[in-house]
Structure formats: C-alpha cells, structure tokens
C-alpha cells in the first residue's frame, strides 16, 4: 500500500508526459500548469519511481547543455571573490612579551581519572608534544572548578570575564 497525495489524473498525466520524453522538470511544470498544483521535480521523480516508470529504461541520450555556457560564470565568481589564502597577510608590529602571572601553589599533578569530585581542575603541562596534562588537585573553591589561588589567577584584573561582569547603568528616556 502506497500513501501518496497524487490524484489518479495527475499520475496519468505523469505517465503520458514521460511517454512523450519530457524531462522531470518539464513534466512537473506541465502538471502544475494543467492541474494548478505545486509538484517539484523531485516529487515527479519519486512518484515515477513508485509507479515503476523511472529508472534504467529511461532514455540516456538527453541533450546536455554545452559546458562553455557555465565557464564564464565561474570565471567571474573567481575574480570577484578571491580565496582566503590569496589575500595579502597583514603585517603586525612586534610587541613585548607579556609576563604571565602565577600563583605560589605546589600542584598535586593528578591525572584526569585521579581527580575527585571536589578537586581543582586547573591544568598543567602539555606545552611540549607528548607531555601529559595533569591537574592541580587541591580542594576547590565553592561554586568554581578551581581552588582559590587558581580562581583568582583566572579572574584577575583585566580579564574578559571581569570586563563582562562590570556594572552597567541604564537610563530610561521618555519618548514624546
């Protein structure tokens, strides 16, 4: 049992147009014009396959559009949008290396599987290839993934999180 929303007269028109050698796009347009429907090309293909009409016995010698018709369009698109790697790279000025802050804490260097529920998850290592990543492992601060020194290290002055959490003042204005 096939469920379909194609009326029997639409299926007959599909069969007739396929016998005439029309393409699926053309026959979908013809059926839509004749019956005031909105079938797509893919709907026509699917219905023809379910009816056993589409498939290997369809004509293989359909006229192909000339390839030269598409070449100028591609050339214009390539000229208009230069690929990312062809764009000139910006030249940056040298800046001083920023001295990183650190905390005076001796980490326990626990692996991920050794961490307990309340341990600090501040990572250490993996600057070099093959170096294992370990974690601080000290008791973490309430409401954070890190111990108190690492919490303050990651939330220090000038960090993005502090700038985002800064106070915002809003002023309501009456519109006349």
N, C-alpha and C positions, 0 to 999 in steps of 0.2 A: 504494500500500500504506500503510495507516494503522496505526501502532502504538498500541495502547490497552490499558489494563488493565481495561476494561469487559467484563464477561461478556455473551454474547449475550442472556441473560434479563434482564439489567439494562438493556440498550439497548431491549429490547421494552417493559419497564415504563416507561422514559422516554418512548417513543413513545406509549404508552397514556395516561399522565398528561398529556402535552402535549395530546392529543386531547380530554381532559376539560376543558382550560382552566386547569389548575393553574399557579401561578407556579413559577419555577425553584426558589425556596427551599422551597416546599411539596413539590414533587415530589422534591427531593433528600432531604428529611426522610422522605418516604414510602418511597423506595427504600432508604434507610438502615434504616428500621424493618423493612421486609419482608425484606431480604437480610442484615441485620447488617453493613452496610458503613459507610464514613465519607466519602461523597462530599460535597463542598461545593457551594454554589450555583453558584460559578464553574466547577466541574468539570462540572456538569449543563449549563450554558450552552455550554461548549466542546464537549462531546460532541454536543449537539443541533445545533450549527453544523456539526460534522464530518459528522453524519448528514444534513445538509441540511434539518433540521426548524426550526431557529431562524432568525430573520431577518425580512424585510419582511412575510411573510404572517402573522406573529403578531398577535394581537388588540391594537388600540391603545386600547381602551376599558377598560383595567384600572382598578378603583376606586382612587382616590388617597386617602391619609389626609388628614383635614382639617388645614389649616395651623395652625389655632388650637391644636391639641394640642401643637405644639412651641414656641409662643411663650412660655408661662410658664417653661419650662426655660431658654430663652435669657436671659430677663429675670433669673432667679435667678443664672445664671452671671455675668452682667454686674455684678450687685450684689455678688457675693461677691469677685470678682477685679477690682479697679479697674485700669485700664490704667496703664502706667508714667508717661505724661505727665500723668495726673490726680493723681498722688501729690504731696504737698507737697514742695517742694525744700528741702533742708537749708540753713541759713544758717551760713556759715563766718565765723570771725573773721579780721580782717586780720592778716597776718604780715609780718615783714620780708623783703625780697628777699634771697635768698642770693647772696653774691658768688661767682661762678664762678672756679674755678682755671684757670690757663692755663700753657702752657709757653713758654719763650723759644726758639722754633724758627721759622725762616723756611721755610714750606712751599713746595714746588715748584709747587703748583697744577696737577697733572696731571689730565687727563680720564680717565674710566674706560678708554677704549681705549688711552690712552698708558701706562697702568700696566704695569710689567714684573713678572715673577714674584716678585722679592724686594723690591718697593716697599711702603712703608707705606700702608695703606688708610684712614687717619683722614680723615673727610670735613670739608670746609669749604664754607660758603656755603649757599644756598637758604633764607635767613631771609626773603627777600622774594620775591614772586611773579616768576617769570621768571628769577631768578638761577640761574646754572649751579652744579652741585655739582662741586667739584674735590677732589683728594686730596693728602695730604702728599707722598708720593713718595720720601721718604728711605729708606735701607736699613732693612729691618725687623728686629726682634729675633728671635732663634731661637725657634721654637715659638709665635710670635704673629703677628697680622696687622698690628701696629703697630710703629713704631720705638720705641726705649727711652723717650724722653720721653712719647710718647703712651700707651705701655703703662702707665707709672706714673701718668699722669693718669687713665686709666680704671680703674685698680686701686687708687686711693688709699684712705686710711683711711676707714672707714665705708661703703664701697660694698657692695652686696648680695653681690657675688662673694666679698669678703673675709669677710663675716659667715658665708656658707655654708661657706667653707673653714676656719673656725675649728676648733680642736681639740674633740673630743667625747670625754668619758670615760664609759666604760660600766662598770657594776659587776654582776658576776654574783651572783645571790642563789640560795641553795639553797632548794628547796621541801620542806617536811617531809612 
